[in-house]
Amino acid sequence: MLKILFLTWNKGFQKVEVECDNALLVELLLSGEGASGSLVELWLLHQVLHWKWEIHIRHIPRTLNS
């Protein structure tokens, strides 16, 4: 997800909707938990979410992700 968000930002998109089949990751991002943890990628995701853009993240079950 981090790589895609960087690419999206570099392309200049201002409004982004992210669908993710990892319910735990979505919960961590939406709740803000893990923002100060030792997992670098999770910390970076929290930083990216606070850039100057409109971004919405939602969980989509893996069975619908085809």
HUCOR-V996404 format. One record per residue. PHI is phi in whole degrees, 0 to 359 (* if undefined). Layout:
# HUCOR-V996404
phi->(PHI/PHI)
This chain:
# HUCOR-V996404
phi->(*/299/298/296/295/297/298/298/297/294/280/92/291/254/233/225/242/249/249/225/270/262/299/296/298/300/298/297/289/288/275/86/291/87/293/248/281/266/279/299/296/294/299/296/300/298/295/298/295/262/292/278/204/260/227/237/241/217/276/232/302/303/293/267/268/230)
